[in-house]
Amino acid sequence: MRTVTWESLSAEQQNAVLQRPAITEGANITAAVTAVVESVKTEGDKALLDLTEKFDGVRPESIRVSNEEIDAAAARLPEKMKAALNQAYKNIGAFHQAQKLPPLTVETQPGVVCELVTRAINTVGLYIPGGSAPLPSTVLMLGVPAQIAGCNKVVLCSPPPIADEILYVAKLCNIDEVYNLGGGQAIAAMAYGTETVVKVDKIFGPGNAYVTEAKRQVSNDFRGAGIDMPAGPSEVMVIADETADADFVAADLLSQAEHGPDSQSILVTTSVLLADKVTDAIQRQLAELSRKEIAEQALASSLIVIAESLTQAVAISNFYGPEHLIVQTRNPRELLPLLDNAGSIFLGDWSPESAGDYASGTNHVLPTYGYTRTYSSLGLADFSKRMTVQELTQDGLKTLAPTVVTMAEAEGLDAHKRAVTIRVEKLLAAK
Amino acid sequence: MRTVTWESLSAEQQNAVLQRPAITEGANITAAVTAVVESVKTEGDKALLDLTEKFDGVRPESIRVSNEEIDAAAARLPEKMKAALNQAYKNIGAFHQAQKLPPLTVETQPGVVCELVTRAINTVGLYIPGGSAPLPSTVLMLGVPAQIAGCNKVVLCSPPPIADEILYVAKLCNIDEVYNLGGGQAIAAMAYGTETVVKVDKIFGPGNAYVTEAKRQVSNDFRGAGIDMPAGPSEVMVIADETADADFVAADLLSQAEHGPDSQSILVTTSVLLADKVTDAIQRQLAELSRKEIAEQALASSLIVIAESLTQAVAISNFYGPEHLIVQTRNPRELLPLLDNAGSIFLGDWSPESAGDYASGTNHVLPTYGYTRTYSSLGLADFSKRMTVQELTQDGLKTLAPTVVTMAEAEGLDAHKRAVTIRVEKLLAAK
């Protein structure tokens, strides 16, 4: 890991050192995904089976996973795994349940009542990537809020064969339909629907470059589907002072680095001594990791920044806007009011990122790649939408009328004005 | 207006009759906007002045409107106009102030505390279109929530010359900087910043096809800026039964139609008699409108749907998902729990859309073009973001550890597991 001292850098160098690597999506990915999306739109299920055979190397007997298969998978799962998933389900449920918003009613002036009401998004699609190991935690992070929001229909796609852990959580979250589908074909199927696959309103979940490109394409088409948030490589920043435990900091930086070669791990510390200790601890811990090669690649582009104060460390963090931010300082909570651009914040020595990644209750789907400046941690709000409602009494309208009429006149909108005056005239005539 | 009877249509015809016209953005618009964005990125203020001279026919002495000019505009404005704008400001403020969310804290299991905190987006840019008449109402709809959310810096662009009404509201909302800029160049300037224009995190506001395309382009660039929501033509649906006042319904349909030739006005009614009366009333009222030609064009593609029941009318509305939905039935509030896809709902005879367009308190920036299925009415939430926070005690981590370890093992993520076990081992060793 490279170490830089913040104060010794020019403003330009400070900016450069925290720049994220540009994501270069090859034009070949765009074209390949466009072809996949088109074939799913025109050929439906047939295209899905062909593409699954081509990309996943299996032609499933059925696109939809039957309830019997789901029950059997659940029955097969070891009790210890079930207990862990159940505990995570409970904690994530408690935190997301608390995010429910009661309807809001405000009488802005006598007889003018404005309301804000929440409705679940009707139909949502969850994407769970395949790969070397199953990701049941992501099913929880998407399935629990969908269930609590009360979405009418929740479907899930994952490339076959789908692991028992995923099917178990799908059942736990009461997901309506599970499909043996991965990649761009899964995204296209959910965005446009096929004979078997339900068309959804919004698609959630992580994925590789093809999945990301497919989500981008279907979300740019108003006949497609909405998506959760822009994707980017995962990243962590640790703010630490001289009281931090170097072994813990090293473990946290490594747990980010093992995600992928493009993961970013950045330590910002006021202590040069701690920086040295963390560098040593990383070398020691790295040797024991099964995903050592991946972590090493990620660490090559990672960084230690020496800050001259915690105030400066906070400013660096707010400028970078990390997806995950771990604060290991003497009084971590003191810094919280000053922190603004982050996806999820972990306070103190006993709050490792992996607690939130799996089971504490917070969501692990977070804005990354600088999108923390404008995007939120995934939550109940993303599975619902807010509508406004208003109801005016006769007197309310009469009182508000001069304001509306004056403004409509200024904006040259006659019919807007008439919609008010025609009503007020009728009220006056009725007297 | 065309009239159709819902029951007499096949499912395919029902679908077709409610299809929105496709928005065909010419490739020439895309290319023209790309050129504008590029020149603003490379040449900054110089490009802004050149482009403003080219497109708006004036070369302003200064890009930024001085505080003296703003004060002078405010002083010039007639008292009646100020009173109307002040009243609207007050009502919109009351409704958006009530949307503030207190921080949420949940102890999901003993010693595991999860929080949801809200932060204002740091820097936001508001775009107010020019045109034949000023749009101070849109300044209110964007400026009030930005002010209440507590955004650190709020800037506004509008093509010169900027009307006194707009400058007055900018002052009311305490907007930090106002620029003489319109079109794609305004969007590019706010997304990337120039010598004079502040770079913003997120851009809000309506605009023509060039503005919409520029917003799309800068939001697809992670070094650009976020945007509020996808754009589309404005639309209204009225659900009415035999108790509705045909003059009121006609006035509401017309106040939508006068917005632009692509506006959609749809009446869904259980009463054939009412449908006839509304058609007559539209003809009568149309004659008196200054924007008669525009309204006539919009009405040409508008529609009356005869439904056999209010239940069916509600289903039609939920399927179409109108931006504005006006309910003029005997008991409008009875239908509210059944309505789910709409931007803003107006209940009863005395709640015309123009009340909400200007001054009742609700926001008039709403999802349209079917995006009501997944997007919300603009509100305080759009000017802020939610971060999660967690803090575990030593005992909290010890209790949660087996769950995290089991799940990390299932996902093959060693370092995630180590970040927990290294801490628990230290706790056990310290005993």
Interface residues (C-beta under 8 A of the other chain):
Chain A: R20 I23 K80 M81 A83 A84 L85 Q87 A88 K90 N91 I92 A94 F95 A98 Q99 L101 L104 V106 T108 Q109 V112 C114 L116 V117 R119 I121 N122 S132 A133 P134 L135 P136 S137 E165 D201 K202 F222 A225 G226 P230 G232 D245 D247 F248 A251 D252 L254 S255 A257 E258 H259 Q285 E288 L289 S290 R291 A295 P332 R333 L336 L339 D340 N341 A342 G343 S344 I345 F346 L347 G348 D349 W350 S351 P352 E353 S354 A355 G356 D357 Y358 A359 S360 G361 T362 N363 P367 Y369 G370 Y371 T372 R373 T374 Y375 S376 S377 G379 A381 K385 R386 M387 T388 V389 Q390 E391 L392 T393 Q394 G396 L397 L400 P402 T403 V404 T406 M407 A408 A410 E411 G412 L413 D414 A415 H416 K417 R418 A419 V420 I422 R423 K426
Chain B: R20 I23 K80 M81 A83 A84 L85 Q87 A88 K90 N91 A94 F95 A98 Q99 L101 L104 V106 T108 Q109 V112 C114 L116 V117 R119 I121 N122 S132 A133 P134 L135 P136 S137 E165 D201 K202 F222 A225 G226 P230 G232 D245 D247 F248 A251 D252 L254 S255 A257 E258 H259 Q285 E288 L289 S290 R291 A295 P332 R333 L336 L339 D340 N341 A342 G343 S344 I345 F346 L347 G348 D349 W350 S351 P352 E353 S354 A355 G356 D357 Y358 A359 S360 G361 T362 N363 P367 Y369 G370 Y371 T372 R373 T374 Y375 S376 S377 G379 A381 K385 R386 M387 T388 V389 Q390 E391 L392 T393 Q394 G396 L397 L400 P402 T403 V404 T406 M407 A408 A410 E411 G412 L413 D414 A415 H416 K417 R418 A419 V420 I422 R423 K426
